[in-house]
Amino acid sequence: MPRFEFGYTAKMSAERLIKKYANRRLYDASVSRHVTLEDIRGFIVAGDKVKVIEDKTGEDITRLILLQVIAEQEQFGKPILSTPLLEAIIRFYGNGMQEFMTRYLEKSVETFMRQQETVQAQIAKLMASAPVGMAELARQNFDLWSRLQESMVNAFANPARDSRTEPPAPSPSPARERS
């Protein structure tokens, strides 16, 4: 599988070239249509690599657009980037530890993605073997049910039972005398 720049694997197709025009509209040259930030998010979620360039200057503005996608996502629901985390990241800009922080975040995400892939592979393996296990369990339950049904039919169909299997008759209780 192709790999992202900082290591983790994902299904990726050819790079999509997106042009940003002066009117701030985004145009996907690979399918000849205008797209939105939500479309770009969808491309990335699907594993596509995206490159966004400024139409007039040819400048690569991919990071800027990806940050806009993240900002849009952070507005809705529960954000991934909490305020304290964002503050800490801001403090690292211009700091001697900025490069270290970048590598640390990249490695952390890479490790997280690798762990997710491992868990998903284990679940897929479990699910692949589960039908066999479930089928065997269903067969055993069916056999047990069939034997139970057969024994009940035999018990009701044969009124003259063997004395060894017949329960003892209840003893007559002595009548109580009245005083």
N, C-alpha and C positions, 0 to 999 in steps of 0.2 A: 504494500500500500504506500502511496505517497506520504511524505511527512511534512508537517508544518515547519517553519523556520526553526522553532526552538524545540523540536523533537517529537511531539506526540503524533500518532498516526490518525489519519482520517480519510474518508473517501473524498477525493478531490477530482474535479474535472479540469478542463483547460481554463486558463486565467480569463476572466471576464474583463474587458476593457470598458470602463465607464468614463464618459466625458462630462465634465461640468461646464455648462455654458454661462455666459455673462448674466443671463436672466435667472441664474441659480438652479436651472433645471438640470437633472441628471439624465444622460442618454446612454443606454446599453448598446454599444456598437455590435455586439455579437448577435443580438436579436432585433436590432433596428427599432427600438422603442424607448420611450421615456420611462424612467423608473423612479421609485421613491426610496427613502431611507429604509422603509419597511421591506421593500423588495430586496435591497442590498443585505439587510439582516437575514432574509430568507435564503439568499444565495450562500451566505456564510454558514448558516445552520445546516444547509444541505451539503456543505463541504467544498463549495466552489471557492477558488482564490479570486479575489477582486483587486483590480488596480484602477484607481480613479485619477484622472489627469485633468488639469485645467485646460480647456480647449484652446484659448488664445496663446498661453505661454508654454504649454506642454509640461508644466510643473506637476510632479507627483504629489497629490493631496490626499492619498489613501488614508493616512493616519488621521487627518482632520475629519474626513467623512466617517471613519470608524468611531472616532470619539463622539461625533454627533449621533451615531446609531446607539452607542452606549448611553449617552445623555438622555436620549428619547426613551430607552428601556428603563432607565433609573427613575423616571417620573412616575411609572405605573407599578402598582403592586409593591412587593417587598424588594427593596434594592439589594444588590450584591455588594455594592460599595457603600458602606456606612459612612456617616459624617466623620467619625474619628479616624477611619481608615483613609479617607480622602485628605484629611488634615495632615496625617502622617506622611502620605505620599507627597503632598505639596512641600512639606518641610525638607524632603530629600532633594528637591530641585535646586541645582547650584551648589549643593553640599558635596563634599569629597566622597560621600558614600552613595551618590546617585547611581553610578555604574554598578556598584555592588547590589543595590536595591533592585535595579532592572534585572540583573542575572538571577537574583533570589526569586523574584516574582515569576520569571519565566520558568525556572526549574520547579517551583512550587506548582504551577499550573500543569507543567509537563508530568510531574509525578502524580498529581491528582487525576489527570486524564488517563495515564497508564493504569492506575488503580481502578478507575471506572471500567476500562476495557477488560481488565482481569475479572472483575466482578460480573460484567455482562457475559464474558466467555464462560464463566463457571455456571451462571444461571442458564445459559443456552445449553450447556452440556447436561445439566440437571434436567432441563425440560426435554431434551432429546431422549434421555433414558427414562424419563417419567412415564411416557405412554406404555413402554414395555412393562414397567413395574405396575402401573395402573391396570393394564390388561391382565396381568397375572393375578392381581388382587381381585379383579372383577370375576375372573374364571374361578378362583377359589370360592368366592362368595356364591357364585352360581352353583357350583358343585355342592356346597354346604346346603343351600336352599333346596336344591333338587333332592338331596337325601332326606332332609327334614320333611319335605312335601310327600315323598314316597312313604316314609314311616307313618305319617299321619293318615294317608290314604289306606295303608295296610291296617292300621289300628281300627279305622272305622269300617273298612270293608270286611274284616274278619271278626264277626262278633264272638265266635267260639275261640277264645284265646287260650293260649297255653297257661296252665295253672302256675308255672314258674314265673310268668311275667304279669299275672293278674294280681292286683293288690288284694290284700286280705279283706274279707267282708267285715264291716263294722260289727262289734259285739252288741247284742241287744242291751240297752241300759235297763237296769232293774227299775221297776215302777216304784215310785215313792208311795209309801203308805200315808194316808191322812190320819191325823189323830183327832 
